[in-house]
Amino acid sequence: MLQQRISKGTLLGAVWTLVGLMLYVFSDAFVKHITQQYSVCQVTFLRAFVRLIPLLIVSLARHGLVDLKTRHPKRHLARLCMNFISTYTVIYAMSREALVPVYVIYYTMPLVIVFLGKFFLKERVSGRQWAAVFAGFCGVIVAIRPGAMTISSTSLVVMIIGVVSAAINKTLIRQLTKTESSLTITLYPNISMIALLAPFVVFSWQPLTWPHWAAFLIMGCVVALAQYAVTHALRFAPVSALAPLDYSTFIWGLCCDMTLWGTVPQTCVIVGTIIIVWSNMFIFLSKRTKA
């Protein structure tokens, strides 16, 4: 019974993660498109504002304002700082670069997450799992071909900062899931993002057309569900088990590039994607076997 329960938990965590990541990619494509017309600051503010609406509705319908209570305000504060940095840096990079290069750099995060999970959360990581994560990173290198990736040095530095802060953010989320509800963990980042960006948005606001308002509201619901799904997944499986699944966004990113911007993947991209998918499946199955 224990073996079946642990295996089911890992499977549920993987499903929630994959759904959340797929929705995130769709919202990223929208963000990349809309930042050509509005500032990064305004888009980040509106992104947080519109996804807060459905989360508040769900929270009020279930428990009133109970989801805003927390036992660990200091831990939330540290996590909110990391979330703000990672969110803003990624949106900044996406506004200036193609989706694939941004995702490729972001894929180095599992290495950082596994490291943090091992030495700070005391999670068990086998040598094979370390090898699978490294293999996935090698797949990313094959996909972009060293020296061929076109990304500015500024965006590269910004993304490195975003990757480290995102890894710390996910590790802190894992700790908070032990005592906080998924809605509580999901609500706070949006509230803090709105509060921090509001003073800057006031002086740089550009009026939105009605179609853009509608698009933002739809994307708010999509991102809210994505954020909830990724947070909820950490209840069922450790960070080190779910981290390699972040590579799945590479496939969705390629689909968006091909469909929306007419980018056709080269052979090296296909080969790299196969390696990435293999590493994801290997570490997932090894986790289930271990369980």
C-alpha positions in Angstrom: 0.0 0.0 0.0 2.8 2.4 0.9 4.5 1.7 -2.4 1.3 2.3 -4.4 0.6 5.5 -2.5 4.1 7.0 -3.1 4.0 6.1 -6.8 0.5 7.6 -7.2 1.7 10.8 -5.6 4.7 11.1 -7.9 2.4 10.5 -10.9 0.0 13.2 -9.7 2.8 15.6 -9.2 4.1 15.0 -12.7 0.6 15.5 -14.3 0.0 18.7 -12.4 3.5 20.0 -13.4 3.1 19.2 -17.1 -0.3 20.8 -17.3 0.9 23.9 -15.5 4.0 24.2 -17.7 2.0 23.8 -20.9 -0.2 26.7 -19.9 2.8 28.8 -18.9 4.2 28.4 -22.4 0.9 29.6 -24.0 1.0 32.7 -21.7 4.6 33.3 -22.5 3.8 33.4 -26.2 1.1 36.0 -25.5 3.5 38.0 -23.3 6.2 38.0 -26.0 3.6 39.3 -28.5 2.0 42.0 -26.3 5.4 43.4 -25.0 5.9 44.7 -28.6 3.1 47.2 -27.8 3.3 47.8 -24.1 6.2 48.2 -21.6 7.6 45.2 -19.7 6.6 46.9 -16.4 3.0 47.3 -17.5 2.7 43.8 -18.9 4.1 42.3 -15.7 1.7 44.4 -13.6 -1.4 43.4 -15.7 -0.3 39.8 -15.8 -0.3 39.7 -12.0 -3.5 41.7 -11.7 -5.7 39.7 -14.1 -4.6 36.3 -12.7 -5.2 37.5 -9.1 -8.9 38.0 -9.9 -9.8 34.3 -10.5 -7.6 33.2 -7.6 -9.4 35.6 -5.2 -12.8 34.4 -6.5 -11.9 30.8 -5.8 -10.4 31.7 -2.4 -13.5 33.7 -1.3 -15.8 31.0 -2.5 -14.0 28.3 -0.5 -12.8 29.9 2.7 -13.3 33.6 2.7 -10.0 35.4 3.5 -8.6 32.4 5.4 -6.1 31.7 2.5 -4.4 35.1 3.2 -3.3 33.9 6.6 0.2 32.4 7.0 2.4 30.9 9.7 5.6 31.9 8.0 5.6 35.6 6.9 9.4 35.9 6.8 9.7 32.8 4.5 6.9 34.2 2.3 8.8 37.5 2.1 12.0 35.8 1.0 10.1 33.8 -1.6 8.2 36.8 -2.9 11.5 38.6 -3.5 12.9 35.7 -5.5 9.6 35.3 -7.4 9.6 39.0 -8.3 13.2 38.9 -9.7 12.6 35.7 -11.6 9.3 36.8 -13.1 10.5 40.2 -14.2 13.8 39.0 -15.6 12.2 36.3 -17.7 9.5 38.6 -19.1 12.3 41.2 -19.9 14.3 38.5 -21.8 11.2 37.2 -23.7 10.3 40.7 -24.8 13.7 40.9 -26.6 14.5 37.4 -27.6 12.8 34.4 -29.2 11.2 31.8 -26.9 13.6 29.0 -27.6 16.8 30.7 -26.5 15.1 31.9 -23.3 13.9 28.4 -22.5 17.2 26.9 -23.3 19.0 29.1 -20.7 16.1 28.5 -18.2 16.7 24.8 -18.5 19.8 25.1 -16.4 17.5 25.7 -13.4 16.9 21.9 -12.7 20.6 21.6 -11.9 20.3 24.4 -9.3 17.1 23.0 -7.9 18.4 19.5 -7.5 21.5 21.0 -5.7 19.2 23.0 -3.4 16.9 20.1 -2.8 19.8 17.9 -1.9 21.7 20.2 0.5 18.9 22.3 1.9 15.8 20.2 1.9 17.8 16.9 2.5 16.0 15.2 -0.4 17.6 12.0 -1.6 19.0 12.2 -5.2 20.6 9.1 -6.7 23.6 9.2 -9.0 21.4 8.1 -11.9 19.0 11.0 -11.3 22.0 13.4 -11.3 23.1 11.8 -14.6 19.7 12.2 -16.2 19.4 15.9 -15.3 22.9 16.4 -16.7 21.9 14.5 -19.9 18.9 16.8 -20.3 21.2 19.8 -20.1 23.4 18.2 -22.7 20.3 17.8 -24.9 19.7 21.5 -24.6 23.3 22.2 -25.7 22.8 19.9 -28.7 19.6 21.6 -29.6 21.0 25.1 -29.8 24.5 24.1 -31.0 27.2 25.9 -29.0 28.0 29.3 -30.4 24.9 29.4 -32.7 22.4 30.8 -30.2 21.6 34.4 -31.0 20.9 36.2 -27.7 22.3 39.5 -26.4 24.8 39.6 -23.5 22.4 41.7 -21.5 19.6 39.2 -21.9 22.0 36.4 -21.0 23.0 38.1 -17.7 19.4 38.9 -16.9 18.4 35.2 -17.5 21.2 33.9 -15.3 19.9 36.0 -12.5 16.4 34.9 -13.2 17.4 31.2 -13.2 19.1 31.3 -9.8 16.2 33.3 -8.2 13.7 30.9 -9.8 15.5 27.9 -8.3 15.5 29.4 -4.8 11.8 30.3 -5.3 10.8 26.8 -6.1 12.8 25.4 -3.2 11.1 27.8 -0.8 7.7 26.8 -2.2 8.5 23.2 -1.4 9.1 24.2 2.2 5.9 26.2 2.4 3.7 23.4 1.1 4.2 21.6 4.4 2.1 24.1 6.3 0.5 26.5 3.7 -2.4 25.8 1.3 -1.7 26.0 -2.5 -4.0 29.0 -2.8 -2.1 30.9 -0.1 1.2 30.2 -1.8 -0.3 31.3 -5.1 -2.0 34.4 -3.9 0.9 36.2 -2.3 3.2 36.5 -5.3 0.5 38.3 -7.4 -0.4 40.7 -4.6 3.2 41.6 -4.0 3.9 42.0 -7.7 1.0 44.4 -8.0 2.0 46.4 -4.9 5.7 46.7 -6.1 5.0 47.7 -9.7 2.0 50.0 -9.1 4.0 53.2 -8.5 6.1 52.6 -11.7 3.1 51.8 -13.8 1.2 55.0 -12.8 3.9 57.1 -14.6 4.3 54.9 -17.7 0.7 53.6 -18.3 -0.4 53.1 -21.9 -4.2 52.8 -22.5 -5.3 49.3 -23.6 -7.8 48.6 -26.4 -10.8 46.5 -25.5 -9.5 43.4 -27.4 -6.3 43.6 -25.4 -8.2 43.8 -22.1 -10.1 40.7 -23.1 -6.9 38.9 -24.0 -5.3 39.9 -20.7 -8.2 38.6 -18.8 -8.1 35.2 -20.6 -4.4 35.0 -20.0 -4.9 35.9 -16.4 -7.1 32.8 -15.9 -4.6 30.6 -17.8 -1.6 31.8 -15.8 -3.5 31.5 -12.5 -4.3 27.9 -13.3 -0.7 27.3 -14.4 0.7 28.8 -11.2 -1.7 26.8 -9.0 -0.9 23.6 -10.9 2.8 23.9 -10.5 2.5 24.9 -6.8 0.0 22.1 -6.1 2.3 19.5 -7.8 4.9 20.0 -5.1 2.5 18.4 -2.6 2.8 15.1 -4.3 6.5 14.9 -5.2 9.8 16.4 -4.2 11.4 19.2 -6.2 14.2 17.0 -7.5 11.7 14.6 -9.1 9.7 17.3 -10.8 12.5 19.6 -11.8 13.5 17.7 -15.0 9.9 18.0 -16.3 10.6 21.7 -16.9 12.2 20.5 -20.1 8.8 19.7 -21.6 8.2 23.5 -22.2 10.9 23.2 -24.9 8.5 21.1 -27.0 5.6 23.6 -26.5 7.9 26.5 -27.2 8.9 25.0 -30.5 5.2 24.5 -31.4 4.6 28.2 -30.6 7.6 29.3 -32.6 6.5 27.2 -35.6 2.8 28.2 -35.5 3.0 31.9 -34.6 6.4 33.0 -35.9 7.1 30.4 -38.7 10.3 29.1 -37.2 11.1 25.6 -38.5 13.4 23.5 -36.1 16.6 22.2 -37.5 17.8 18.6 -37.1 20.0 19.4 -34.1 16.9 20.8 -32.4 15.0 17.5 -33.0 17.9 15.5 -31.7 18.3 17.7 -28.6 14.6 17.4 -27.9 14.7 13.6 -28.0 17.6 13.6 -25.5 15.7 16.0 -23.2 12.5 13.9 -23.3 14.5 10.7 -22.6 16.2 12.3 -19.6 12.8 13.4 -18.3 11.3 10.0 -18.6 14.3 8.3 -17.2 14.4 10.3 -14.0 10.6 10.1 -13.6 10.6 6.3 -14.0 13.6 5.9 -11.7 11.8 7.9 -9.1 8.7 5.6 -9.3 10.9 2.5 -9.1 12.7 3.9 -6.1 9.4 4.6 -4.5 
